[in-house]
């Protein structure tokens, strides 16, 4: 099973489980924010790496805001799935990697943030006609689901949850590759993550 299919399966199972619970609520809106720490901002600046929002996400200083587009949440435990729109692009001026549609998955094992990233493009060709003399080709972009952060030390105040976001091995590899050297490691603190969903 591919990584993307594993995420789809995980989200599907978790959503179905929550849907059967009395406390499961449909997420209809709200916002998620990520505020990079001063240390993170310095590492990125020192290595000429820029991070920009992908609409409809926005940025103000070191804070990125993502509109919540849906999901399902247990209002008692704050376990569930929260889907966000937009994304972020990380670039060193030569190479850019875009992480789209960040999805927060929270259960008793912890909180993770996943995103969609574009992989290699494959050229797919088909032979057409009864004698297969014509060929039609298309470029197909492979999309992968990757875990970009883990959130720990989560505190809940009303319908808002806040925690410390730490980078995963994928994110560390991405930053180190763009920097051209080892500057961060998995579990380094990225910043503060806050989720304020509107539930129905």
N, C-alpha and C positions, 0 to 999 in steps of 0.2 A: 504494500500500500504506500502511495506517495505521501510526502509530508502534507501536501495540500489536502489530499483525501482524508488523512488522519485528522486534520483540523476540522474539516466539514463533519466528519463522524462525531468528533468530540462535541462540537457545538450542537449538533442535532440531538445527541443523547442527553446533553445537559438541558437543552431547551425543553425536550419532551418530559424529562423528569420534573422540571420546575412547573411545567404546564399542568401536571397532575396534582400539584400541591395547592392547598387552600391559600397560601400566602404568595403564590406566584402572581406577578403583575406585569403587564405589558409596558415596555418602555416606549414612550411616545416622543420624547425630545429631551432637551437639556444640553449641557456642555461638558466636555472633558478638557482639562488643561494639563500641560506639562511645563514646569518652570525649571530650566536648566540651572544647575548650581554654578557658583562663581568659578569653581575649579574646572567644571566642564567647559564653560565659556572660554576660559583661558587656554585650555588644551586645544580646543578647536581653532581659536584665533592664532595661537602660536604656530600651528601647522597649516594655516591658510585654508581651513575647511569651513565652508559656509553651510548653514542650514536654513532653508526657506520653506514657507508653507505652501501647500498645494490646495487651491480653492476647493471647497468653501472654508477650509481651515484658514486661520489668520494668526498673525504674530505681533506682539508688542514687547519690544525688548527681548528678554530671554524667555518670555512666556508664549507658548503656542496654545491656541484654543481650537478645539474640534467640535463641530455640531454633532450631537448624538442623533443617529438616524433610526434606531430601533433596538430591539432586544427583549429580554425577559429577565425579571429580577425578583428574587425572594426578598421582600421588604423587611423581613425579620433578621435574616442572616447576611443580607447584601450579596448573596451568592447568585450567580447567573451570568448572562452574556450581554454586553453592551457594545453595540456597533456604532462606529463613528465615521463621519464623512471626511473627505479630503485626505491629507497626508503631509509628508515632508520630503523634500529633496535635499540630499547631502552631496556636496560637490567640492572638489579640490581645484576647480577651474578648468580641468581637462576631462575628468570623468565625473559623471553624475549618476547617483543611484536614488530612485524614488520609491518610497515606502507609502503605500496607499491603504486606505480604509482600515485604520487601526481598530482592532477588536479586543475588548477586555474580557477575559474569561476568569471568573472567580469561583472557586469551590473550596472545600475543606482542606485541600492540599496547598492552597495559596492563590495568588493573583498573577496572571501573566498577560502581557500585551503582545498580540500578533498583528502582522501586517502582510499585505500582498506586495511582492517584489517581482519585477520582470526578469526572467532568466534569458537564456540564449534563444535566438530566433532560428527556427528550423524551416527549411525550404521543402514544401510538400508538393509533389507533382502527380497528376492523374492523367491517364491515357483516355482519350475520348473517341467516340465513333465506333462503328462496328468493326473496323479494321485497326482501331487503336493507333491511327496515324497522327492524330492531333494530341497535343500535350498542353494541359493547363496547370500552371504552377502558382503557388501562393506562399507568402511568408507568414508563418504562424509563431506568435510570441508565446513562450512558455511562462506561465505564472506560478509562483510558489508562495505558500504561506510560511512565514518565518516568525519565530518568537524574538521580538526585539528588546523586550524588557521584562523584568519581574518586579513586583511591587511588594514591599514588606512594611511591617509596622503600621498597618492600616488602622486608622481611627475613624469612627462614624459619628457625625453630628447631624441629626435629623436625616435628611435624604442625601447628604453629602459625605463622601468617603475620601480620605486623604492618606497618602502613604509615601514612602521613599522608593523611587524608581531606580533600579540598578540594571546595568546593561548585561546582555547575554553574550555568549561566545560569538554569535552571529554579528551582533552590533560591534563588538570589540574588533573582530576581524575586518569588518567594513571600514571602521575608522582607521585602523592601522594600515590597511591597504591604501586608503586615500592619503594618509600621512607619509607613506613610504617608509615607515619604521614603526617599531613597537612603542606606542604612547599610552595605551590603555589596556585593561584586562577585564575579563568577565567578572561580574560582581562589583565593579567600580560604580560609585554612585553617579547617576545621571542627573537627578534632581528630584523635584516634588511633583507627584501626580495627584490630581483631584478630579473626582467624578461627581457631577451633580445632575442626576437623571430626573426627568419628569415621568411619573408612572401613572397608569390608568387603572 
